[in-house]
Amino acid sequence: MNFSIFAFLLIAGIGAGLTSTLAGLASLVSYPALLAIGVPPVIANVTNTAALVFTGVGSAVSSLPELRGRGKFLWRLILLVSLGSIFGSALLLIAPAATFEKVVPFFIIAAGLLLLFSGRLPTQEHRPGEPARTLTFGQEAAQTIVIFVTGAYAGYFGAAAGVVMLATLTLTVDQPFIVSNSMKNLTGFAANAIATVIYAFTTKIEWLMVIPLGIGLFIGGYIGPIIARRLPVQLLRFIIAALAFLMTHSISIFLAIHSNFLQSLSEIISSVKSRRSSSQKQKHFLAKKNGMDAE
């Protein structure tokens, strides 16, 4: 990798980090950047996921003012999203994605509309610094289910998962919008970290590409929350929703790549299983032969 590619990925990473922390749509920038330098689609997908871990680190550090004092709920949120992400990743290997792919654009549009109009919901009327309202048992159970399902969506599809997560948090968490956005960034870190661990053992990640892209994502992820604090909330909602609607126009391309990735991943897993089975049969044959020779 030469200097020009390093610089290109660094700049793309900064842009993607800003897009991620402000709108949850980093892949609109970072994924095409990897394709532009010749990385194959499937490898670009997993490499991009690995690099996105760094934007979560940068945004978490920068979002400490918004996240401070919410540790108990954050741990619960991360746990639910992580479990949902693992479930979604497992479901990806056994359930055909084509069954649900047609619903994804409508899911994203609904998330964008919710972000536009959620400012009128009662849960968003209180000001920063006011205590959050206490949820009933039923409301907390519903919140748990919705957050888990959203985590599963992130693990299964990943398309505009940040927007969907932000819409979910805006609807279910009684906190200011800027706090929900910071929480969204943290859950994105958890989901990407889990996916990276899975991919590291099941497919190829271009780690040399991760370095410049990850540095840029960390920088962009750190700057993003600072910018978000200074933007009017309604303007921020509009920007995120507009980008979400833009995402629906390119979603067919994403899903086609997603299907190819799933097929390649299944082939890799099948190949590994086949090799293990062949190795076990060979060991069994040799052991049986040695036994016969001994007799």
N, C-alpha and C positions, 0 to 999 in steps of 0.2 A: 504494500500500500504506500503510494507516494504522498508528498505533502499536499498536493492539490485535492486529492480524495479526502485526506484527513481534514483539511480546512472546509471542504464542501459539507462533509458529514457533521462537523462541529457547528457550522452555521445552521444547517438543517435541524440539528438537535435543539439549538436555542429556539428556533421558530416553533418546533414541535412541542418543546417544554412550555412555551407561552400558551400555545393553543390548548395543550392538555390541561394546564391549571386554570385557564380562563373558561374553557368550553368543554373539556373532556374529549377532544377530537384530535389527539396528537398524530394518529395514523394518517390523517389527511396530508401531513407534511413528511413525517419520518419514513413511512413505508414507500411512497413514491421515490424518495431520495435514494433508498437502497436499490430499488429497481433501476434507477437512472444510471447507476455505476455498474450495472450488469449482474447484480446478485439475483439468482433464480427466485421466483415468487415464493415457493415454499420455505426456502432458507431465509429469505427476506422477512417473512412473517414471524418466524421464531426469533430471529436476530433482533427484530424490532421490539418484540415482547421483552426480551432480555434487557435491552437498552432502556425501555420505559421504566424499569425498576428505579433508575437514577432520578427520573423526574419526581417520583414519589418521595425519595429521600430529600431532594431539594425543596419541594413544596412543604413537606412536613416540618423542616427546620424553619422555613419562612413563615409558616402558619401557626407558630407556637402561641402568639397572642390570642388567636381565635380558638385554639384547641385547649388552652390552659384551663384546668378545673373541670374538664369533661372526661377524665381518664376512665372512669368506670363504664360510661356508655361507649367510649371509643373501643375499649377492649371487647365489649360485647358485639359491637358493630363489626370489628375486624374478624372476630370468631365466626359470626354468621356469614359474612361475605366469603371468608376462606372456606368454610364448609360447603357453601353454595357453589363456589368455584370448583372445588374438588368434585362435587356431584355433577356439575355441568360438564367438566372435562371427561368424567367417566361415562356420562350419558352420550357424549360425542362419539365414543368408540363403539357403542352398541345400538344407538338409535339413528335412523337415517335423517340427515339434516334437511333433505329435500322436503320432508313433510311439513317443516315449520318455516322454511326460508321465505315463503310468500307473505308471511305475517310480519316479518322484520321491518320493512319500510313503514308499515302502519304503526308499529310499536314506537319507532323513532319519531314519527310525526306526532303521535300522542304525547310523547315525552316533551317535545318542543312546545306544543300547545300548552301543556301543563305548566312549563316554566314561564310562559308568557302571562298566564292568567293566575298563577298561584299566589301572586302578591295580594290578591283580593281575598285569599282564604283566611279564616280566623286564626289559624295557627301561625300566620306570618304577620299579624298586626302588632305584636308587642315589640318594644324597642330593645336594642342591645343593652344588657345590664339588668333587665327585668328577669325575675326567676321564671324558669320554664314551667309550664303547667304539668300537673301530675296526670299520667295516663291511667285509665281504668285497666283492670285485668284483661278485658276483651280487646281494648285498644292496643295494649302492649303485645298481646298474642298476635293480633293482626299485623302489627308493625314487624314482629319477628318473622312471620311468614313472608311478608312482602320483601323484606331485606334479603332473606335467604334466597327467594326466587330470583331476585335481581342479581345476586351473586352467581346463581346458577346460569342465568342468561349471559353474564360476562364470561363464564367458563365455557359455555357452549358455543356462542356466536362471537361475542366481542365487538360486534359492529356498533359503534357509538355507545358503548357500554357506559362511558363516563356521563353522557347526557342522561341515559336511562337511570343511572344511579343517583345523579343530582336531582332528577325529577322525583325519584322515590323518597330521597331524604327531605326534599322540600315539602312533600305531602305528608310524611309520617313523623318527622322530627320537629319539635316545637322550639326552633331556634332561628335567628336571623339568617337571611339568605347567604351572606358571606361565610357564616359558620358552616352551613350545609355544604358550600363549595369546598371548604377546607377539609371537611370530613370525606367528601367525594374523592379528593386527591389522595387521602390516606388509604381509603379502601382500594383505589386503583393500584397503589403500591403493593398491597397484600395479594390481590388477584394476580398481578403480573409476576410477583416473586414466586408464587406457587406454580404458575404455568411454566416459568423458567426452569424450576427444578425438574418438573416433569419432562420438558423438552430436552433438557441436558442429558437425560438417560434414554431418550427415545428417538432423537433426531439430531441433525447437525446445526450448531450455532456458530456463526462467524464471529468469534470473540474479538478478533482484531478490529472488526467494524463496530463492535459494541463500544470500544474504548472512546473514539472521538464522538460518536453519536451520544453515548452516555454522558460524557462531559458536557456537551451542549444541552442535553435534556436536564441535567442537574442545574445548570446556569439558568435556563429558561424556567424550570420549575421553581427556582428560588425567586426569580423576578416576578413571576406571574401573580402570586398572592399580594405582592406590594402594589402592583398596578390595580388589582381587583379592589383593594381597599379604597382607592381613589376614584373609582368609576361609580356613577350613580347606579343603584341596584337595578332599576328598570332598564337602563341601557345595557347593563351586563346580561340581564335576562334576554333582551332582544338579540344581542350578538350571539349568545349560545343557541337560541332557538333558530336564528337564521342559518347558522352553520349546520345545525341538525337537519334542517330542511334541505340544505345543499347536499348533505351526506346521502339523502335518499335518492338523489339522481345518480350517484356512483355506487349505490349499494349492490347492484347486480354484479358489478365487477368484483366487489369484495367477496360476495357470496360464491362466485365462481372459483375464486382463489381459495376460499375457505373449504370448498368441496374437494378441490385438488389436494389441499393440504391434508384433509382427513383421509383421502384415499392413499396418499403417500405414507402417512403415519401408520395406517392399518397394514400396508404392505411391509413396512419395516418390522412391525410387531410380529406379523405372520412369519417373516423370514427368520427372526430371532427364535421363535418357537420351533420352527422347522429344524433349525440348526441344533437346538438343544435336544430335540427328539432324536435326531440322527446320531448325535453324540452319545446319548444314553443307550441307543440300540447297539452302537458299536462297542461301548463298554461292556454291555451285557453279553454280546457275542464273544468278545475276547475273554471275559471271565469264564464263560461256558467252555470255550476251547481250551483254556488253561486247565480247567478241571478235568476235561477228557484226557489231555496229555498226561496229567498227573496219575490218572488211573492206568 
